[in-house]
Amino acid sequence: MNKTQTIDNWIKNHGAANFDLKKRDIILYDGGLFSVEKKIKRRLRSKFVKIKKGKYKGYSMLKHIKGKKVKYEDYTATFWFEELDETINYLRSMKRMLNKIGYKTGRSIK
């Protein structure tokens, strides 16, 4: 069985995900394993400035610009307590499948 057949078979049996082999991405959909909620929030505009005094001279820090607020999108993902073990098993199954077709899942990208 080739890679795409193995992935298609896994998706058929498990669902709730898709894979982009070129980008090496796993795409999880809202409502499958978790719920994604989007909120529009406002915060003070900020910028990085160099510190000129004190112990950390030359470091950058985030400074808020008073009076200017900007809108931003805030996303949260919600996992349910009752389904945590099932979610872990699902991700382990995904890991086994990816390892089987030759993708290493244990390394970090630096």
LINPE-V492415 format. One record per pair of residues at least 12 apart in sequence whose C-alpha atoms are under 7 Angstrom apart, sorted by the first residue. I is the first residue (numbers start at 1). J is the second residue. Records with the same first field share a line. If there is no record, write none. Layout:
BEGIN
I=J, J
END
This chain:
BEGIN
3=101
16=28, 29, 32
17=29
33=87
34=77, 78, 79
35=77, 78, 79
36=75, 76, 77, 78
37=75, 76, 77
38=73, 74, 75, 76
39=73, 74, 75
40=71, 72, 73, 74
41=71, 72, 73, 74
42=69, 70, 71, 72
43=69, 70, 71
44=64, 65, 66, 68, 69, 70
45=64, 65, 68, 69, 70
46=62, 63, 64, 65
47=62, 63, 64
48=60, 61, 62, 63
49=61, 62, 63
END
